[in-house]
Structure formats: C-alpha cells, structure tokens
Amino acid sequence: MVVLEGISVAHADEYALDGRKCACIHSHLHIRVMAGINTAQQRTTTWMQREKRRECWDVDRIMISMSHEEAKEKRDEEARVIQGKHTPGILPE
C-alpha cells in the first residue's frame, strides 16, 4: 500500500499502481497516479486534473507500507477533522 498525500488532505480514493493498491488522499483535486514509485527519492510523478487542465507534478510525501486498514483509518480520521466545513465534492455523513 502506498499513500500519496495532497496539499489539502480530506479523503482517499483508491487506484491500482502496478498491481498494488494506492490510496491518493486529496480534497477538491482529482489525482491519478500515472507512474511508479522511485523509492530512493521517495517521490512519484502524478497527473493532476483540474478544470480539464492537466499538469505534471511531484508528490513530496509518500508513506510506504501502509495497510488498507491503516489507510482507511487515516481517511476516516481526516474526514472527521473536516466535518462541518464545506469541501467541494464531499458531503457530510
């Protein structure tokens, strides 16, 4: 499991990355993993899609070896933190 942290951490979507699960934590940005992990540099290249404009950027913080359960707990914890605030694309439970 690899977790990529966006600028505004709000919730996680899961994507396949070379056959492995990858949880991208983000808020209003839709982040899709397009390339593999360079573990030596702890960076990966992703595509950020926003308003039909694509930019290539690097995610600085990557947490490696996080289980699916740990990623879900982190996502749920972050969701509780932002509960009550308006975040585009996220509806309160």
C-alpha positions as CSV (number, residue, x, y, z in Angstrom):
1,M,0.0,0.0,0.0
2,V,1.3,3.4,-0.9
3,V,-0.4,6.6,0.3
4,L,0.1,9.9,-1.5
5,E,-0.7,13.0,0.5
6,G,-2.1,16.0,-1.3
7,I,-2.0,19.6,-0.2
8,S,-5.4,19.7,1.4
9,V,-5.9,16.2,3.0
10,A,-9.6,15.4,3.0
11,H,-10.4,11.9,1.8
12,A,-8.9,9.0,-0.1
13,D,-9.7,7.3,-3.4
14,E,-8.0,4.0,-4.3
15,Y,-6.2,3.3,-7.6
16,A,-4.2,0.4,-8.9
17,L,-0.5,1.1,-9.2
18,D,1.5,-1.7,-10.9
19,G,-0.9,-4.3,-9.4
20,R,-0.8,-2.8,-5.9
21,K,-3.4,-0.6,-4.2
22,C,-2.7,3.0,-4.0
23,A,-4.7,5.5,-1.9
24,C,-4.5,9.1,-3.0
25,I,-5.6,11.4,-0.3
26,H,-6.8,14.7,-1.6
27,S,-9.7,17.2,-1.4
28,H,-11.1,19.1,-4.4
29,L,-8.3,17.9,-6.7
30,H,-8.6,14.7,-8.7
31,I,-5.2,13.0,-8.5
32,R,-4.4,10.0,-10.7
33,V,-1.2,8.0,-10.3
34,M,0.4,7.6,-13.7
35,A,4.0,6.4,-12.8
36,G,5.7,4.1,-10.4
37,I,7.5,4.8,-7.2
38,N,11.1,5.9,-7.0
39,T,11.8,4.6,-3.5
40,A,15.3,6.0,-3.4
41,Q,13.9,9.5,-3.8
42,Q,10.6,8.8,-2.1
43,R,8.8,10.6,-4.9
44,T,6.4,9.7,-7.7
45,T,5.1,11.5,-10.7
46,T,1.3,12.1,-10.8
47,W,-1.1,13.8,-13.1
48,M,-3.3,16.5,-11.5
49,Q,-6.5,17.0,-13.4
50,R,-8.5,20.2,-12.6
51,E,-10.9,22.1,-14.8
52,K,-9.9,20.0,-17.8
53,R,-6.3,21.2,-17.5
54,R,-3.6,18.6,-16.8
55,E,-0.3,19.4,-15.0
56,C,2.5,17.0,-14.1
57,W,3.7,17.4,-10.6
58,D,5.6,15.6,-7.9
59,V,4.2,14.4,-4.6
60,D,6.7,15.1,-1.9
61,R,5.4,13.0,1.0
62,I,4.9,9.3,0.4
63,M,4.2,6.8,3.1
64,I,5.2,3.3,2.1
65,S,4.0,0.0,3.7
66,M,0.6,1.3,5.0
67,S,-2.0,-1.4,5.0
68,H,-5.5,-0.9,3.6
69,E,-7.0,-0.8,7.1
70,E,-4.5,1.9,8.2
71,A,-5.2,4.0,5.1
72,K,-9.0,3.7,5.8
73,E,-8.5,4.7,9.4
74,K,-6.4,7.7,8.3
75,R,-9.0,8.7,5.8
76,D,-11.8,8.4,8.3
77,E,-9.9,10.4,10.9
78,E,-9.2,13.2,8.3
79,A,-12.9,13.2,7.3
80,R,-13.9,13.7,11.0
81,V,-11.5,16.7,11.2
82,I,-13.1,18.5,8.3
83,Q,-16.7,17.5,9.2
84,G,-18.8,20.6,9.3
85,K,-16.6,22.5,6.9
86,H,-17.6,22.9,3.2
87,T,-15.2,21.0,1.0
88,P,-16.1,20.7,-2.7
89,G,-17.1,17.2,-3.7
90,I,-17.5,15.9,-0.2
91,L,-20.9,15.7,1.5
92,P,-21.1,15.3,5.3
93,E,-22.4,12.0,6.5
